[in-house]
């Protein structure tokens, strides 16, 4: 990747819109990809139970954080 604002970072950020952590995986950051994937989808799964519906807010926050992290990555 060429750095912040490069085409690779834009593609990584777009990948994260669909699946959290996929953008980090595209950038070659495997640990960050796993962490973001688990943070987002565990919170979404807890929200889907209905009892912990407020966890969707945290899932959304982590999802946006993953997108921003991929867009601002300086390799």
mmCIF file of the C-alpha atoms, coordinates in Angstrom:
data_MODEL
# 
_entry.id   MODEL 
# 
loop_
_atom_site.group_PDB 
_atom_site.id 
_atom_site.type_symbol 
_atom_site.label_atom_id 
_atom_site.label_alt_id 
_atom_site.label_comp_id 
_atom_site.label_asym_id 
_atom_site.label_entity_id 
_atom_site.label_seq_id 
_atom_site.pdbx_PDB_ins_code 
_atom_site.Cartn_x 
_atom_site.Cartn_y 
_atom_site.Cartn_z 
_atom_site.occupancy 
_atom_site.B_iso_or_equiv 
_atom_site.pdbx_formal_charge 
_atom_site.auth_seq_id 
_atom_site.auth_comp_id 
_atom_site.auth_asym_id 
_atom_site.auth_atom_id 
_atom_site.pdbx_PDB_model_num 
ATOM 1  C CA . UNK A 1 1  ? 0.000   0.000   0.000  1.00 0.00 ? 1  UNK A CA 1 
ATOM 2  C CA . UNK A 1 2  ? 1.216   3.476   -0.844 1.00 0.00 ? 2  UNK A CA 1 
ATOM 3  C CA . UNK A 1 3  ? -0.149  5.099   2.299  1.00 0.00 ? 3  UNK A CA 1 
ATOM 4  C CA . UNK A 1 4  ? -3.105  7.042   3.598  1.00 0.00 ? 4  UNK A CA 1 
ATOM 5  C CA . UNK A 1 5  ? -5.529  8.049   0.863  1.00 0.00 ? 5  UNK A CA 1 
ATOM 6  C CA . UNK A 1 6  ? -4.102  5.588   -1.637 1.00 0.00 ? 6  UNK A CA 1 
ATOM 7  C CA . UNK A 1 7  ? -6.326  3.493   -3.856 1.00 0.00 ? 7  UNK A CA 1 
ATOM 8  C CA . UNK A 1 8  ? -5.520  0.415   -1.803 1.00 0.00 ? 8  UNK A CA 1 
ATOM 9  C CA . UNK A 1 9  ? -6.794  2.037   1.368  1.00 0.00 ? 9  UNK A CA 1 
ATOM 10 C CA . UNK A 1 10 ? -9.997  3.104   -0.375 1.00 0.00 ? 10 UNK A CA 1 
ATOM 11 C CA . UNK A 1 11 ? -10.580 -0.457  -1.563 1.00 0.00 ? 11 UNK A CA 1 
ATOM 12 C CA . UNK A 1 12 ? -9.850  -1.766  1.939  1.00 0.00 ? 12 UNK A CA 1 
ATOM 13 C CA . UNK A 1 13 ? -12.334 0.686   3.461  1.00 0.00 ? 13 UNK A CA 1 
ATOM 14 C CA . UNK A 1 14 ? -15.005 -0.354  0.954  1.00 0.00 ? 14 UNK A CA 1 
ATOM 15 C CA . UNK A 1 15 ? -14.336 -4.024  1.769  1.00 0.00 ? 15 UNK A CA 1 
ATOM 16 C CA . UNK A 1 16 ? -14.913 -3.219  5.439  1.00 0.00 ? 16 UNK A CA 1 
ATOM 17 C CA . UNK A 1 17 ? -18.337 -1.790  4.668  1.00 0.00 ? 17 UNK A CA 1 
ATOM 18 C CA . UNK A 1 18 ? -19.492 -5.262  3.652  1.00 0.00 ? 18 UNK A CA 1 
ATOM 19 C CA . UNK A 1 19 ? -17.549 -7.444  6.114  1.00 0.00 ? 19 UNK A CA 1 
ATOM 20 C CA . UNK A 1 20 ? -15.755 -5.934  9.085  1.00 0.00 ? 20 UNK A CA 1 
ATOM 21 C CA . UNK A 1 21 ? -12.085 -6.918  9.073  1.00 0.00 ? 21 UNK A CA 1 
ATOM 22 C CA . UNK A 1 22 ? -11.967 -7.768  5.380  1.00 0.00 ? 22 UNK A CA 1 
ATOM 23 C CA . UNK A 1 23 ? -10.204 -4.482  4.608  1.00 0.00 ? 23 UNK A CA 1 
ATOM 24 C CA . UNK A 1 24 ? -7.492  -5.204  7.139  1.00 0.00 ? 24 UNK A CA 1 
ATOM 25 C CA . UNK A 1 25 ? -7.128  -8.663  5.601  1.00 0.00 ? 25 UNK A CA 1 
ATOM 26 C CA . UNK A 1 26 ? -6.716  -7.098  2.149  1.00 0.00 ? 26 UNK A CA 1 
ATOM 27 C CA . UNK A 1 27 ? -3.964  -4.906  3.622  1.00 0.00 ? 27 UNK A CA 1 
ATOM 28 C CA . UNK A 1 28 ? -2.211  -7.979  5.024  1.00 0.00 ? 28 UNK A CA 1 
ATOM 29 C CA . UNK A 1 29 ? -2.957  -7.230  8.687  1.00 0.00 ? 29 UNK A CA 1 
ATOM 30 C CA . UNK A 1 30 ? -4.249  -10.599 9.819  1.00 0.00 ? 30 UNK A CA 1 
ATOM 31 C CA . UNK A 1 31 ? -4.423  -9.960  13.581 1.00 0.00 ? 31 UNK A CA 1 
ATOM 32 C CA . UNK A 1 32 ? -6.281  -6.659  13.127 1.00 0.00 ? 32 UNK A CA 1 
ATOM 33 C CA . UNK A 1 33 ? -8.674  -8.376  10.720 1.00 0.00 ? 33 UNK A CA 1 
ATOM 34 C CA . UNK A 1 34 ? -9.494  -11.093 13.239 1.00 0.00 ? 34 UNK A CA 1 
ATOM 35 C CA . UNK A 1 35 ? -9.945  -8.604  16.082 1.00 0.00 ? 35 UNK A CA 1 
ATOM 36 C CA . UNK A 1 36 ? -12.263 -6.295  14.131 1.00 0.00 ? 36 UNK A CA 1 
ATOM 37 C CA . UNK A 1 37 ? -14.265 -9.219  12.735 1.00 0.00 ? 37 UNK A CA 1 
ATOM 38 C CA . UNK A 1 38 ? -14.830 -10.685 16.187 1.00 0.00 ? 38 UNK A CA 1 
ATOM 39 C CA . UNK A 1 39 ? -15.588 -7.330  17.846 1.00 0.00 ? 39 UNK A CA 1 
ATOM 40 C CA . UNK A 1 40 ? -18.210 -6.410  15.292 1.00 0.00 ? 40 UNK A CA 1 
ATOM 41 C CA . UNK A 1 41 ? -19.925 -9.746  14.745 1.00 0.00 ? 41 UNK A CA 1 
ATOM 42 C CA . UNK A 1 42 ? -20.025 -10.781 18.400 1.00 0.00 ? 42 UNK A CA 1 
ATOM 43 C CA . UNK A 1 43 ? -21.800 -7.517  19.202 1.00 0.00 ? 43 UNK A CA 1 
ATOM 44 C CA . UNK A 1 44 ? -24.191 -7.938  16.266 1.00 0.00 ? 44 UNK A CA 1 
ATOM 45 C CA . UNK A 1 45 ? -24.886 -11.542 17.306 1.00 0.00 ? 45 UNK A CA 1 
ATOM 46 C CA . UNK A 1 46 ? -25.648 -10.457 20.865 1.00 0.00 ? 46 UNK A CA 1 
ATOM 47 C CA . UNK A 1 47 ? -27.976 -7.776  19.511 1.00 0.00 ? 47 UNK A CA 1 
ATOM 48 C CA . UNK A 1 48 ? -29.757 -10.376 17.379 1.00 0.00 ? 48 UNK A CA 1 
ATOM 49 C CA . UNK A 1 49 ? -30.777 -12.291 20.504 1.00 0.00 ? 49 UNK A CA 1 
ATOM 50 C CA . UNK A 1 50 ? -33.210 -9.509  21.301 1.00 0.00 ? 50 UNK A CA 1 
ATOM 51 C CA . UNK A 1 51 ? -32.318 -9.416  24.969 1.00 0.00 ? 51 UNK A CA 1 
ATOM 52 C CA . UNK A 1 52 ? -29.106 -7.451  24.423 1.00 0.00 ? 52 UNK A CA 1 
ATOM 53 C CA . UNK A 1 53 ? -30.445 -5.313  21.573 1.00 0.00 ? 53 UNK A CA 1 
ATOM 54 C CA . UNK A 1 54 ? -28.359 -2.313  22.725 1.00 0.00 ? 54 UNK A CA 1 
ATOM 55 C CA . UNK A 1 55 ? -25.203 -4.189  21.674 1.00 0.00 ? 55 UNK A CA 1 
ATOM 56 C CA . UNK A 1 56 ? -26.003 -3.216  18.081 1.00 0.00 ? 56 UNK A CA 1 
ATOM 57 C CA . UNK A 1 57 ? -24.803 0.295   18.951 1.00 0.00 ? 57 UNK A CA 1 
ATOM 58 C CA . UNK A 1 58 ? -21.406 -1.041  19.998 1.00 0.00 ? 58 UNK A CA 1 
ATOM 59 C CA . UNK A 1 59 ? -21.281 -3.261  16.926 1.00 0.00 ? 59 UNK A CA 1 
ATOM 60 C CA . UNK A 1 60 ? -21.956 -0.252  14.721 1.00 0.00 ? 60 UNK A CA 1 
ATOM 61 C CA . UNK A 1 61 ? -19.251 1.785   16.483 1.00 0.00 ? 61 UNK A CA 1 
ATOM 62 C CA . UNK A 1 62 ? -16.689 -0.993  15.997 1.00 0.00 ? 62 UNK A CA 1 
ATOM 63 C CA . UNK A 1 63 ? -17.776 -1.402  12.373 1.00 0.00 ? 63 UNK A CA 1 
ATOM 64 C CA . UNK A 1 64 ? -17.209 2.289   11.648 1.00 0.00 ? 64 UNK A CA 1 
ATOM 65 C CA . UNK A 1 65 ? -13.895 2.121   13.518 1.00 0.00 ? 65 UNK A CA 1 
ATOM 66 C CA . UNK A 1 66 ? -12.776 -0.760  11.267 1.00 0.00 ? 66 UNK A CA 1 
ATOM 67 C CA . UNK A 1 67 ? -13.657 1.266   8.160  1.00 0.00 ? 67 UNK A CA 1 
ATOM 68 C CA . UNK A 1 68 ? -11.764 4.330   9.372  1.00 0.00 ? 68 UNK A CA 1 
ATOM 69 C CA . UNK A 1 69 ? -8.797  2.210   10.465 1.00 0.00 ? 69 UNK A CA 1 
ATOM 70 C CA . UNK A 1 70 ? -8.494  0.689   6.986  1.00 0.00 ? 70 UNK A CA 1 
ATOM 71 C CA . UNK A 1 71 ? -8.808  4.079   5.301  1.00 0.00 ? 71 UNK A CA 1 
ATOM 72 C CA . UNK A 1 72 ? -6.136  5.724   7.459  1.00 0.00 ? 72 UNK A CA 1 
ATOM 73 C CA . UNK A 1 73 ? -3.627  2.868   7.529  1.00 0.00 ? 73 UNK A CA 1 
ATOM 74 C CA . UNK A 1 74 ? -0.049  3.884   6.772  1.00 0.00 ? 74 UNK A CA 1 
ATOM 75 C CA . UNK A 1 75 ? 1.905   0.820   5.791  1.00 0.00 ? 75 UNK A CA 1 
# 
